[in-house]
Amino acid sequence: MNGEIISYTVIRTPPVGFEGAPYCVAIIDTGEKRVTARVAGYEDGQSVQIGGTVVALEEPDELGATFKFPM
């Protein structure tokens, strides 16, 4: 399932227990609902855009991401 980024932020200084900074957290419109999710594959300095596409992962990754940036 693909989704569209409605809004996002890049976390550079995470709270205790949330490793892997920097990382992207986005509000994603899946067509059925909007979800807030960590997006796998963010690299520091990467351009992220509202309206951009993300792809749902079958299972959360080791850091809890449930979507990823397309390759």
Secondary structure, DSSP 8 states (H G I E B T S, - for coil): -EEEEEEEEEESS--TT--SSSEEEEEEE-SS-EEEEEEET--TT----TT-EEEE-SS--TT---EE---
